[in-house]
Amino acid sequence: MKTIKVQSNKREEMIEITLEVESFLRQSDVKEGVCVLFTQHTTCGLTINENADPDVKSDVLLFLKNTIPQFYDGFRHYEQNSDAHIKSSLFGASVTIPFENGKLLLGRWQGIYLCEFDGARERKILIQILAAK
């Protein structure tokens, strides 16, 4: 198991971590199995999405910001980050990616992202590699 640290710079952003995950996978010498990523935080999430056009990230964040605003009449959480908790729940705290011959089986345009919803701050992501029999 490995922990990678990701530093966000904005309240909301999507940070690609594909290269860090691939690097760890190469170091493991495991050729086939699944790679599980998990974040122990309640105001960020993990997802797989397009990594070719940066407009995808900005469009996703814009949609979320408009759909689930930070300041919403009726939110009661005193830290004023209820929106981040909701967004994190929608995205989820983990992703699982199969790999073969030491390479993640992501699609041509796919990348792995930490989705920050309450930054800027340091986040930790646990990576576990499960080898196929």
N, C-alpha and C positions, 0 to 999 in steps of 0.2 A: 504494500500500500504506500501511496505517496500523497503528500499534501502540497498543492501549489497555491501560491498567494497571488491575488490579483488586486491591483490598486485602481479603484475607480476615481474619476476626476470630476464627475458631474452628478447631480442628484439622480438623473435617469440616463442610462446609456447601455448599449450592448457591446460587450468586449469579446472579441474572438479569442478563443483559447485553443484552437485546433492544433497549432504547432507545438504547444507545450505538452498536450496529450500525446501527440505522435512521437515526440522525443522520448517521453517516458516509456511508451510502448516499445520503441526500438531498443531501449536500454534493458528491457525485461527479458529479452531473448525468447519470449513465448510467441509461437507462430500462429496459433489459432485459438479463438475463444471470444469472450465479450469483455468490453471495457465499461466499467460502471463509474459514473461521476456523481458525486453527491455534495451539496452545500449544506452546512449546518446553520445557515442563517434564515431568518423569517421574513426578510425584506428584499431578497434577491432570488433569482431563479436561474434555471439552466434550460437551454433549448438548442435545437438544431434548425438552422434556416439558411437562406441563401447568403453566400459570402462574395458574390461577384459584383453586385451593384449596391453601393452604400445607401442608396435611397430606400432599400428595403428596411434597413435598421431604422432610419428616420421616420419612415411611414408607420412602422409598427409602434414606435414610441409616441408619435403624434396621435395615433388612434387611441392608444391606452390613456394618454394624458387627457384627451377630450372625453373619453368614455368614463374614466374613473379619475376625476380631478382630485388633487391633494386636499383642497378645502371644499368639502361637500357638506351642505347643511344637514345636520343629523349625525355626522361622525362624532363619536364620543371619546375616542382614544386620545389621551392627553398629550401624547408626543406628536400629534398631527401628522402621522404617517400611516393612517389606516389604509390609504390608497396603495401604499407599498406592500402591505400585508396581503391585500386582495390580489394585486398583480402577481405577487410571488406564488400565491395559492393557485392562480390560473396557469402559470407556467410550470410549476412544480420544482421540487428540490433535486431532481436527478434526471439523468439520461443514461441510456444503455446503448452501446454501439458494438456491433459484431466486428471482428477483424479476422483476416486470413493472410498467411504469409507475412505476418508482422505489420500489415497495413490495415488501417481503419476502412471499413466498407461504406464510407460516406458516398453519396451521390456526387456527380460532377460539380455541382454548384453549392454543396452543403458545407457548412462550417458549424463548429460548436461555440456557443456563446454563453457567457455569464451575463445575465440581465440584471443590471443594477437599478433599483427603484427607490433607494434611500441613501444615496452617496452624498458626498465623496467619502470613501473609506476603504480599508483593506478587507478583502474577502478571502476565505479559505475554501478550497475545493478538494475533497478527498477523491483519489483515483484508485480503483481496485481492478486488477486484471484477473479474470477467471479463465483459466486454460481449458480448452476442450479436451476430452479424453481421447 
